[in-house]
Amino acid sequence: MFEIAVDVGGTFADFIVRDRQGATFTAKVSSSHENPLEPIIRGLTELGKGFDLSLEEFLGLTDKFILGTTVGINALLQGQGAKTALITTEGFRDALELRRSRLAEQWDFRVALPPVLVPRHLRIGLRERMDYQGVSIKTADRAQIKEIAEFLRQEGVESVAVCLLFACRNPEHELVFKEHLQAFLPEVFVTLSSELSSQLGEYERTTTTVLNARLSPVLSNYLQDLRSYLRDKGLQVPILIAQNNGGLTDLIQASKRGVHTLFSGPAGGVKGGWALAREQEFSELVVGDMGGTSFDVSLIRQGKMEVTSQAEIAGYPVQIPMLDIHTVGAGGGSIAWLDKGGMLRVGPHSAGANPGPACYGLGGQEPTITDAALIMGLLDGSNFLGGRMPLDIELACEAVEKKVALPLGLSVPEAAYAIYQVALSLMADAVYLMTVKKGYDPRSFVLAAVGGALPLFATALAERVGIQQVVVPELAPVFCAQGLHHARFQVEVLRSLYEVLGEVPGPSWNQVILELQSQANRELSRLGVCADQREYVWSADLKYPDQHHEINVAIVGDATDQEVWQQLDKGFHEAHQRLYGYSQLEKSLILVNLRLLAQEKERSLQSRLGLRAGWGNTKDIQRYEKSSTLSKANEVRLVYLQGAFQEVKIFRWQDLEMGMHLQGPALIIKEFTTILIEENWQAELDQVRNLIIKIGKDGR
């Protein structure tokens, strides 16, 4: 009867429930780093009460449960995780510490590097060797493995990362080591690089494997506790976990591959943007998601989500496919501070949910973006979070005055506006990074303003980067959770090849393709995806000889067809020209990796429209309409904009009707968010209650 999607963020946990008719019901509660299960239980209990059901009755009627979690990323950022050892080929145990020669700030050799993930005494060289083609030269000695196991037991190691040289070409040595080690230490968690990141790049592959070994036990314990609790409370269906690539998996796989869930929450926002672009027929969409902790930017181009094969998280490379999301520390709880030169900065540190911004009244004393917005009059302190969390403007003023206004010689409103502008600049830089620096013109995009905080910045951000149209979806404040409803099972596999493209396909090529497809099918079968509900997307990572980076090019057509491969070079040269401004048509290409994305077929258009039709029938909004004490439409509030307080018209979301035109400056107050329409922008609701905002007094 119910489908539940939960996105647990750094500051708030968002909930969306769909019933059989496609109507949606929402909730939002504060997160808790100390007890990450508590906000899930609290939110589900609140939703159940909305249906006059106990938690047990509510969960007993649930048909699907999807979770986006930040447990893994929080553990990484806080330096937590299982005590981990690293097993490498003898002579290569320092690859983790040598890193790469590239620096984030190439001219500053004093920039602190992130801590080494495994201390040197727990990095152990195994006497084995595989050559670069995957041919075994020396196999490991069982006696040495027994010695290693005894050492790990004495050290109290909880998890082991195994990354042997050229295991990406032949995993045999890693598999043998795991089998022997688990015979001696069955209670220790073991991660193999060949099962996680089977591609070239020794440092990147090692780091990814170690991160997974550190974080998976933490995530596994959390998921097992959640499953046990919800099962005891009546949940009868499996818990599905969102992955970095926007797909779903189950608890078994998520517990073994925790690194695949680092961006599981933000990935839901990208998936929601993909659905929004399809339904609204936006060909190019920037999805900007500003919550309490960060501002995330992603792109939808030509109806497709942008994917990257490698990302950097907290200074560590992660070599697995994931949605291309750029994150900056500019959320509602991001702290404003002055650097040693007296320059105003915002983020990346956040006040989080507790103590939170100073205006929360929970003991926070640092000024944040939320405090600045309250002082500027952008927020109604008596109705924040639907009136369940009143904000204290006096505490906000004290924090901004002490930490920003007095040191800079500004008034409190001027200081608050300065914080707003610095945050806006950070977001504009993030949008430029994802568009201009990748060869895309931001003026051709529409901005989807989602999350609880971005609608306050949306029109100002769009104008700064040249975007002329903004859309604020009906469910913008809980958009990541909404996007999880569009997610489906996905499995990604690859084969590292490093061959000249002109020599592919070779005699054994069909066998490689069949092996990858068989590997993906086994996992889809385990997840319960029927054969007639599967689809396959092939792609290749290509590069010029001696080039360090690859470009992923889609394989259009039958992967076993030689003519299809002859067209790949054209796609690569065009992509290289767009990204780097030149191409070298005379050069041959190197095929580095062959990739297969096997996934559950997407829902029919009718199913998507069913979800969309329910967006305007939200139980929380209906309840909020009856109880709200907000000003009626066309009342005004003093808001600090453009260096002075000015009267701004106030509207309530539930009072808006299709076809009604709103001319900025204006504020639209909605439960869980507030939308600022700046001067020279005009807004109206479309047929499914998305707010469309366009620049120009006449909407053009």
ROKE-394238 format. One record per residue (C-alpha): x, y, z; chain; residue in one letter. Coordinates in steps of 0.2 Angstrom, whole numbers, plus 5000, padded with zeros to 4 digits. Example, Ala and Ser with C-alpha at 12.3 -4.5 7.8 and 13.67 -1.06 7.14 Angstrom:
BEGIN
5062;4978;5039;A;a .
5068;4995;5036;A;s .
# end
This chain:
BEGIN
5000;5000;5000;A;m .
5014;5012;5004;A;f .
5031;5015;4996;A;e .
5043;5025;5008;A;i .
5059;5034;5003;A;a .
5070;5041;5017;A;v .
5085;5053;5014;A;d .
5095;5055;5030;A;v .
5106;5071;5027;A;g .
5118;5080;5038;A;g .
5106;5092;5046;A;t .
5088;5085;5042;A;f .
5081;5068;5037;A;a .
5067;5069;5023;A;d .
5053;5057;5021;A;f .
5041;5054;5006;A;i .
5028;5041;5006;A;v .
5018;5036;4990;A;r .
5001;5027;4991;A;d .
4993;5016;4978;A;r .
4985;5031;4970;A;q .
5002;5040;4967;A;g .
4998;5054;4980;A;a .
5013;5059;4991;A;t .
5015;5063;5009;A;f .
5030;5071;5017;A;t .
5039;5074;5033;A;a .
5056;5082;5039;A;k .
5065;5080;5055;A;v .
5082;5085;5062;A;s .
5096;5072;5060;A;s .
5107;5065;5074;A;s .
5125;5061;5072;A;h .
5125;5052;5089;A;e .
5111;5041;5085;A;n .
5107;5040;5066;A;p .
5093;5028;5069;A;l .
5083;5040;5080;A;e .
5078;5052;5066;A;p .
5072;5038;5055;A;i .
5061;5031;5069;A;i .
5054;5048;5073;A;r .
5050;5053;5055;A;g .
5041;5036;5052;A;l .
5031;5038;5068;A;t .
5026;5055;5063;A;e .
5020;5049;5045;A;l .
5011;5034;5053;A;g .
5001;5046;5064;A;k .
4996;5056;5049;A;g .
4987;5041;5043;A;f .
4980;5037;5061;A;d .
4991;5022;5061;A;l .
5004;5016;5074;A;s .
5022;5013;5068;A;l .
5019;4994;5068;A;e .
5003;4996;5057;A;e .
5011;5009;5045;A;f .
5026;4998;5042;A;l .
5016;4982;5040;A;g .
5007;4991;5026;A;l .
5023;4996;5017;A;t .
5027;4987;5000;A;d .
5044;4996;4997;A;k .
5057;5005;5008;A;f .
5072;5015;5000;A;i .
5085;5023;5011;A;l .
5098;5036;5006;A;g .
5111;5037;5020;A;t .
5126;5048;5025;A;t .
5133;5036;5038;A;v .
5148;5031;5027;A;g .
5152;5049;5022;A;i .
5150;5055;5040;A;n .
5162;5041;5046;A;a .
5175;5046;5033;A;l .
5174;5065;5037;A;l .
5175;5062;5056;A;q .
5190;5050;5054;A;g .
5180;5035;5060;A;q .
5180;5017;5054;A;g .
5185;5000;5057;A;a .
5203;4996;5062;A;k .
5210;4992;5045;A;t .
5226;4983;5038;A;a .
5232;4983;5020;A;l .
5239;4968;5011;A;i .
5249;4973;4995;A;t .
5262;4965;4984;A;t .
5279;4965;4993;A;e .
5288;4981;4989;A;g .
5272;4991;4986;A;f .
5265;4994;5003;A;r .
5270;5013;5003;A;d .
5259;5017;4987;A;a .
5246;5023;4999;A;l .
5257;5036;5007;A;e .
5267;5041;4991;A;l .
5250;5046;4983;A;r .
5251;5056;4967;A;r .
5263;5070;4963;A;s .
5248;5082;4960;A;r .
5243;5094;4973;A;l .
5227;5103;4976;A;a .
5237;5119;4977;A;e .
5251;5116;4965;A;q .
5262;5131;4971;A;w .
5259;5128;4990;A;d .
5270;5114;4997;A;f .
5264;5117;5014;A;r .
5246;5112;5011;A;v .
5241;5098;5023;A;a .
5238;5081;5015;A;l .
5224;5070;5021;A;p .
5230;5058;5034;A;p .
5236;5041;5028;A;v .
5222;5029;5029;A;l .
5232;5014;5036;A;v .
5248;5016;5047;A;p .
5264;5009;5040;A;r .
5265;4994;5053;A;h .
5248;4988;5047;A;l .
5253;4989;5028;A;r .
5260;4972;5024;A;i .
5269;4965;5009;A;g .
5264;4948;5002;A;l .
5277;4938;4993;A;r .
5268;4935;4977;A;e .
5268;4943;4959;A;r .
5257;4944;4944;A;m .
5264;4952;4928;A;d .
5255;4966;4919;A;y .
5245;4954;4908;A;q .
5239;4945;4922;A;g .
5250;4930;4921;A;v .
5255;4923;4938;A;s .
5274;4923;4941;A;i .
5274;4919;4960;A;k .
5260;4913;4971;A;t .
5258;4917;4989;A;a .
5264;4905;5002;A;d .
5251;4899;5014;A;r .
5263;4899;5029;A;a .
5266;4918;5026;A;q .
5247;4920;5026;A;i .
5246;4911;5042;A;k .
5259;4923;5050;A;e .
5250;4938;5043;A;i .
5234;4931;5051;A;a .
5242;4929;5068;A;e .
5249;4947;5067;A;f .
5232;4954;5063;A;l .
5224;4945;5077;A;r .
5237;4952;5089;A;q .
5234;4969;5083;A;e .
5215;4968;5084;A;g .
5212;4972;5066;A;v .
5194;4972;5061;A;e .
5195;4974;5043;A;s .
5207;4970;5029;A;v .
5210;4978;5012;A;a .
5218;4967;4999;A;v .
5226;4976;4984;A;c .
5239;4966;4974;A;l .
5248;4972;4959;A;l .
5239;4969;4943;A;f .
5224;4960;4952;A;a .
5214;4971;4940;A;c .
5220;4959;4926;A;r .
5219;4943;4935;A;n .
5210;4942;4953;A;p .
5217;4924;4956;A;e .
5230;4929;4969;A;h .
5218;4940;4979;A;e .
5204;4927;4979;A;l .
5217;4913;4986;A;v .
5223;4925;4999;A;f .
5205;4929;5005;A;k .
5201;4911;5006;A;e .
5216;4906;5016;A;h .
5214;4922;5028;A;l .
5196;4919;5032;A;q .
5200;4901;5036;A;a .
5212;4909;5050;A;f .
5201;4924;5054;A;l .
5183;4921;5049;A;p .
5177;4936;5060;A;e .
5187;4949;5050;A;v .
5179;4959;5036;A;f .
5189;4957;5019;A;v .
5189;4968;5004;A;t .
5197;4964;4987;A;l .
5202;4977;4975;A;s .
5197;4965;4961;A;s .
5179;4964;4967;A;e .
5177;4983;4970;A;l .
5188;4993;4958;A;s .
5195;4981;4945;A;s .
5204;4994;4934;A;q .
5221;5002;4932;A;l .
5228;5015;4944;A;g .
5238;5008;4958;A;e .
5235;5022;4971;A;y .
5217;5026;4966;A;e .
5213;5007;4967;A;r .
5222;5005;4984;A;t .
5213;5020;4992;A;t .
5196;5015;4986;A;t .
5199;4997;4993;A;t .
5205;5004;5010;A;v .
5191;5016;5011;A;l .
5178;5002;5008;A;n .
5187;4991;5021;A;a .
5186;5005;5034;A;r .
5168;5011;5031;A;l .
5159;4995;5027;A;s .
5159;4988;5044;A;p .
5152;5004;5051;A;v .
5138;5005;5038;A;l .
5135;4986;5040;A;s .
5132;4988;5059;A;n .
5120;5003;5056;A;y .
5110;4994;5042;A;l .
5109;4978;5053;A;q .
5102;4988;5068;A;d .
5090;4997;5057;A;l .
5084;4981;5048;A;r .
5082;4973;5065;A;s .
5072;4987;5073;A;y .
5060;4990;5058;A;l .
5057;4971;5056;A;r .
5052;4970;5075;A;d .
5041;4985;5071;A;k .
5032;4976;5057;A;g .
5042;4980;5041;A;l .
5041;4964;5030;A;q .
5050;4970;5014;A;v .
5069;4972;5011;A;p .
5077;4989;5014;A;i .
5084;4995;4998;A;l .
5099;5006;4998;A;i .
5103;5020;4986;A;a .
5120;5020;4978;A;q .
5132;5033;4971;A;n .
5127;5029;4953;A;n .
5108;5033;4957;A;g .
5104;5014;4957;A;g .
5098;5003;4971;A;l .
5105;4988;4979;A;t .
5100;4977;4994;A;d .
5107;4977;5012;A;l .
5119;4962;5008;A;i .
5128;4971;4994;A;q .
5128;4988;5003;A;a .
5135;4981;5018;A;s .
5150;4973;5008;A;k .
5153;4989;4997;A;r .
5150;5004;5009;A;g .
5160;5015;4998;A;v .
5146;5014;4985;A;h .
5135;5023;4996;A;t .
5145;5038;5000;A;l .
5134;5049;4990;A;f .
5118;5039;4991;A;s .
5108;5054;4997;A;g .
5113;5067;4985;A;p .
5112;5054;4971;A;a .
5093;5054;4974;A;g .
5093;5072;4970;A;g .
5101;5069;4953;A;v .
5088;5055;4950;A;k .
5074;5067;4954;A;g .
5082;5080;4942;A;g .
5082;5067;4929;A;w .
5064;5063;4931;A;a .
5060;5082;4932;A;l .
5069;5085;4916;A;a .
5060;5071;4907;A;r .
5043;5076;4913;A;e .
5045;5095;4910;A;q .
5055;5092;4893;A;e .
5070;5101;4899;A;f .
5085;5096;4888;A;s .
5098;5104;4899;A;e .
5095;5106;4918;A;l .
5107;5111;4932;A;v .
5101;5103;4948;A;v .
5106;5114;4963;A;g .
5103;5106;4980;A;d .
5106;5116;4995;A;m .
5102;5108;5012;A;g .
5108;5111;5029;A;g .
5126;5106;5027;A;t .
5131;5108;5008;A;s .
5127;5114;4991;A;f .
5127;5100;4978;A;d .
5127;5103;4959;A;v .
5124;5091;4945;A;s .
5119;5091;4927;A;l .
5106;5083;4916;A;i .
5111;5084;4898;A;r .
5101;5078;4884;A;q .
5090;5069;4896;A;g .
5104;5059;4904;A;k .
5113;5061;4921;A;m .
5132;5065;4920;A;e .
5143;5051;4927;A;v .
5161;5050;4932;A;t .
5172;5035;4934;A;s .
5182;5043;4948;A;q .
5179;5057;4961;A;a .
5189;5064;4976;A;e .
5180;5064;4993;A;i .
5189;5072;5008;A;a .
5205;5072;4998;A;g .
5205;5054;4994;A;y .
5202;5047;4976;A;p .
5187;5035;4974;A;v .
5189;5024;4959;A;q .
5171;5018;4956;A;i .
5157;5025;4944;A;p .
5146;5038;4952;A;m .
5135;5052;4947;A;l .
5145;5068;4944;A;d .
5141;5079;4959;A;i .
5151;5094;4964;A;h .
5149;5099;4983;A;t .
5154;5114;4992;A;v .
5152;5119;5010;A;g .
5137;5131;5008;A;a .
5122;5124;5017;A;g .
5110;5133;5029;A;g .
5121;5128;5043;A;g .
5138;5133;5035;A;s .
5148;5144;5047;A;i .
5153;5162;5043;A;a .
5171;5166;5049;A;w .
5185;5178;5046;A;l .
5202;5171;5040;A;d .
5219;5178;5046;A;k .
5218;5192;5033;A;g .
5201;5198;5039;A;g .
5192;5191;5024;A;m .
5175;5184;5026;A;l .
5173;5166;5023;A;r .
5158;5154;5023;A;v .
5160;5135;5026;A;g .
5166;5122;5024;A;p .
5162;5118;5042;A;h .
5144;5117;5047;A;s .
5135;5119;5063;A;a .
5125;5103;5059;A;g .
5108;5099;5067;A;a .
5115;5101;5085;A;n .
5119;5113;5091;A;p .
5115;5120;5074;A;g .
5114;5139;5069;A;p .
5114;5151;5083;A;a .
5096;5155;5080;A;c .
5091;5137;5084;A;y .
5094;5141;5102;A;g .
5102;5124;5105;A;l .
5119;5132;5111;A;g .
5127;5136;5094;A;g .
5137;5152;5095;A;q .
5144;5153;5077;A;e .
5135;5163;5064;A;p .
5128;5153;5049;A;t .
5119;5156;5033;A;i .
5103;5153;5041;A;t .
5106;5166;5054;A;d .
5110;5178;5040;A;a .
5094;5174;5031;A;a .
5084;5177;5047;A;l .
5092;5194;5050;A;i .
5088;5199;5032;A;m .
5070;5195;5034;A;g .
5070;5181;5022;A;l .
5064;5168;5035;A;l .
5049;5169;5046;A;d .
5057;5164;5063;A;g .
5040;5159;5070;A;s .
5036;5147;5056;A;n .
5052;5138;5052;A;f .
5050;5120;5049;A;l .
5031;5122;5049;A;g .
5032;5131;5066;A;g .
5039;5116;5074;A;r .
5056;5124;5077;A;m .
5055;5143;5081;A;p .
5070;5153;5077;A;l .
5078;5166;5089;A;d .
5083;5182;5079;A;i .
5091;5190;5095;A;e .
5103;5175;5096;A;l .
5107;5176;5077;A;a .
5110;5195;5079;A;c .
5122;5192;5093;A;e .
5132;5179;5084;A;a .
5133;5189;5068;A;v .
5138;5205;5077;A;e .
5151;5197;5088;A;k .
5160;5186;5074;A;k .
5157;5196;5058;A;v .
5149;5214;5060;A;a .
5161;5221;5074;A;l .
5177;5215;5066;A;p .
5173;5221;5049;A;l .
5165;5238;5055;A;g .
5148;5233;5048;A;l .
5130;5234;5054;A;s .
5122;5218;5058;A;v .
5111;5218;5043;A;p .
5126;5223;5032;A;e .
5136;5208;5039;A;a .
5121;5196;5036;A;a .
5120;5202;5018;A;y .
5138;5200;5016;A;a .
5137;5182;5022;A;i .
5123;5179;5010;A;y .
5133;5186;4995;A;q .
5149;5176;5000;A;v .
5138;5160;5000;A;a .
5130;5165;4983;A;l .
5148;5167;4976;A;s .
5153;5150;4982;A;l .
5137;5142;4973;A;m .
5140;5152;4957;A;a .
5158;5146;4957;A;d .
5152;5128;4959;A;a .
5139;5130;4944;A;v .
5153;5137;4933;A;y .
5164;5122;4937;A;l .
5151;5110;4932;A;m .
5146;5120;4916;A;t .
5159;5132;4909;A;v .
5174;5122;4914;A;k .
5167;5107;4905;A;k .
5163;5117;4889;A;g .
5145;5120;4892;A;y .
5136;5136;4891;A;d .
5126;5139;4907;A;p .
5114;5151;4898;A;r .
5107;5135;4889;A;s .
5102;5127;4905;A;f .
5087;5128;4917;A;v .
5091;5129;4936;A;l .
5081;5117;4947;A;a .
5081;5124;4964;A;a .
5079;5110;4977;A;v .
5083;5107;4995;A;g .
5077;5117;5009;A;g .
5088;5132;5007;A;a .
5092;5135;4988;A;l .
5075;5143;4984;A;p .
5081;5158;4994;A;l .
5096;5160;4982;A;f .
5089;5153;4966;A;a .
5085;5169;4956;A;t .
5101;5178;4962;A;a .
5111;5163;4958;A;l .
5103;5161;4941;A;a .
5106;5179;4936;A;e .
5124;5178;4942;A;r .
5128;5163;4930;A;v .
5117;5169;4916;A;g .
5103;5156;4918;A;i .
5086;5163;4913;A;q .
5074;5151;4920;A;q .
5072;5143;4937;A;v .
5060;5129;4942;A;v .
5056;5125;4960;A;v .
5047;5108;4961;A;p .
5032;5105;4972;A;e .
5043;5094;4983;A;l .
5059;5104;4982;A;a .
5062;5103;5001;A;p .
5063;5084;5001;A;v .
5069;5082;4983;A;f .
5082;5069;4986;A;c .
5070;5058;4995;A;a .
5057;5061;4980;A;q .
5071;5056;4968;A;g .
5074;5039;4977;A;l .
5056;5034;4971;A;h .
5063;5034;4953;A;h .
5078;5024;4957;A;a .
5080;5006;4950;A;r .
5092;4991;4953;A;f .
5108;4994;4944;A;q .
5124;4984;4942;A;v .
5140;4990;4935;A;e .
5155;4979;4929;A;v .
5170;4982;4919;A;l .
5185;4974;4912;A;r .
5202;4982;4911;A;s .
5210;4979;4894;A;l .
5223;4992;4888;A;y .
5223;4987;4870;A;e .
5224;4997;4854;A;v .
5206;5001;4848;A;l .
5210;4997;4830;A;g .
5214;4979;4836;A;e .
5196;4977;4844;A;v .
5186;4967;4843;A;p .
5199;4952;4843;A;g .
5196;4934;4842;A;p .
5191;4932;4860;A;s .
5181;4948;4861;A;w .
5164;4940;4861;A;n .
5170;4929;4876;A;q .
5174;4945;4886;A;v .
5157;4953;4882;A;i .
5148;4937;4887;A;l .
5158;4936;4904;A;e .
5154;4953;4909;A;l .
5135;4951;4904;A;q .
5135;4935;4914;A;s .
5143;4943;4929;A;q .
5130;4957;4929;A;a .
5115;4945;4926;A;n .
5120;4935;4941;A;r .
5119;4950;4952;A;e .
5102;4956;4944;A;l .
5095;4938;4947;A;s .
5100;4939;4965;A;r .
5091;4956;4967;A;l .
5076;4948;4959;A;g .
5076;4957;4943;A;v .
5067;4946;4929;A;c .
5077;4944;4913;A;a .
5063;4953;4903;A;d .
5065;4968;4914;A;q .
5084;4971;4911;A;r .
5093;4982;4899;A;e .
5111;4984;4895;A;y .
5122;5000;4892;A;v .
5139;4997;4886;A;w .
5153;5010;4885;A;s .
5172;5012;4883;A;a .
5186;5022;4892;A;d .
5197;5028;4878;A;l .
5213;5039;4878;A;k .
5227;5044;4867;A;y .
5243;5035;4869;A;p .
5254;5041;4884;A;d .
5239;5051;4890;A;q .
5235;5050;4909;A;h .
5216;5052;4908;A;h .
5202;5043;4899;A;e .
5186;5049;4891;A;i .
5171;5037;4893;A;n .
5162;5035;4876;A;v .
5145;5026;4874;A;a .
5144;5011;4863;A;i .
5128;5013;4852;A;v .
5122;4997;4846;A;g .
5128;4979;4848;A;d .
5144;4978;4857;A;a .
5149;4962;4847;A;t .
5147;4972;4830;A;d .
5164;4977;4823;A;q .
5156;4992;4814;A;e .
5150;4999;4831;A;v .
5168;4999;4837;A;w .
5174;5008;4821;A;q .
5163;5023;4826;A;q .
5170;5025;4843;A;l .
5185;5035;4838;A;d .
5174;5048;4831;A;k .
5164;5050;4847;A;g .
5181;5051;4857;A;f .
5188;5065;4846;A;h .
5172;5075;4847;A;e .
5172;5073;4866;A;a .
5190;5078;4867;A;h .
5188;5093;4857;A;q .
5174;5099;4867;A;r .
5182;5096;4884;A;l .
5200;5102;4880;A;y .
5199;5112;4864;A;g .
5208;5101;4853;A;y .
5209;5083;4846;A;s .
5222;5073;4837;A;q .
5213;5064;4823;A;l .
5229;5056;4817;A;e .
5233;5046;4833;A;k .
5227;5029;4837;A;s .
5217;5026;4853;A;l .
5219;5015;4868;A;i .
5205;5006;4875;A;l .
5208;5006;4894;A;v .
5191;4999;4901;A;n .
5175;4991;4894;A;l .
5160;4995;4905;A;r .
5143;4987;4906;A;l .
5129;4995;4916;A;l .
5115;4982;4918;A;a .
5099;4989;4925;A;q .
5081;4987;4928;A;e .
5070;4995;4915;A;k .
5063;5011;4919;A;e .
5045;5014;4924;A;r .
5032;5017;4911;A;s .
5027;5035;4907;A;l .
5010;5032;4915;A;q .
5019;5027;4931;A;s .
5029;5043;4931;A;r .
5014;5053;4928;A;l .
5005;5045;4943;A;g .
5019;5051;4954;A;l .
5018;5068;4947;A;r .
5000;5070;4949;A;a .
5002;5066;4967;A;g .
5014;5081;4970;A;w .
4999;5093;4973;A;g .
4991;5082;4986;A;n .
5003;5082;5000;A;t .
4996;5078;5017;A;k .
5008;5089;5027;A;d .
5004;5103;5016;A;i .
4985;5101;5018;A;q .
4988;5100;5037;A;r .
4999;5115;5036;A;y .
4986;5125;5027;A;e .
4973;5123;5040;A;k .
4985;5127;5055;A;s .
4997;5141;5048;A;s .
4996;5158;5055;A;t .
5007;5166;5041;A;l .
5002;5182;5033;A;s .
4989;5181;5019;A;k .
4995;5184;5001;A;a .
5000;5202;4996;A;n .
5005;5207;5014;A;e .
5023;5214;5015;A;v .
5038;5211;5025;A;r .
5054;5222;5027;A;l .
5068;5212;5019;A;v .
5087;5218;5017;A;y .
5091;5217;4999;A;l .
5103;5228;4988;A;q .
5110;5236;5004;A;g .
5094;5242;5012;A;a .
5078;5236;5019;A;f .
5063;5236;5007;A;q .
5045;5230;5007;A;e .
5043;5213;4999;A;v .
5026;5205;4995;A;k .
5023;5189;5005;A;i .
5013;5175;4997;A;f .
5009;5157;5004;A;r .
5011;5142;4992;A;w .
4994;5135;4996;A;q .
4986;5152;4990;A;d .
4994;5151;4973;A;l .
4984;5146;4958;A;e .
4988;5140;4941;A;m .
4991;5155;4929;A;g .
4993;5168;4944;A;m .
5008;5179;4940;A;h .
5020;5185;4954;A;l .
5031;5199;4950;A;q .
5047;5201;4961;A;g .
5053;5206;4973;A;p .
5042;5193;4982;A;a .
5043;5179;4995;A;l .
5033;5163;4994;A;i .
5032;5154;5010;A;i .
5030;5135;5009;A;k .
5032;5122;5023;A;e .
5051;5117;5024;A;f .
5057;5131;5012;A;t .
5055;5149;5007;A;t .
5056;5155;4989;A;i .
5064;5173;4985;A;l .
5059;5180;4968;A;i .
5071;5195;4965;A;e .
5067;5210;4956;A;e .
5065;5208;4937;A;n .
5059;5190;4939;A;w .
5042;5184;4937;A;q .
5034;5167;4943;A;a .
5019;5156;4940;A;e .
5013;5139;4944;A;l .
5012;5126;4930;A;d .
4999;5112;4929;A;q .
5008;5101;4941;A;v .
5012;5115;4954;A;r .
5030;5117;4949;A;n .
5034;5135;4951;A;l .
5042;5142;4935;A;i .
5052;5158;4937;A;i .
5058;5168;4922;A;k .
5069;5184;4921;A;i .
5060;5199;4914;A;g .
5045;5209;4920;A;k .
5035;5201;4906;A;d .
5042;5183;4910;A;g .
5054;5183;4895;A;r .
# end
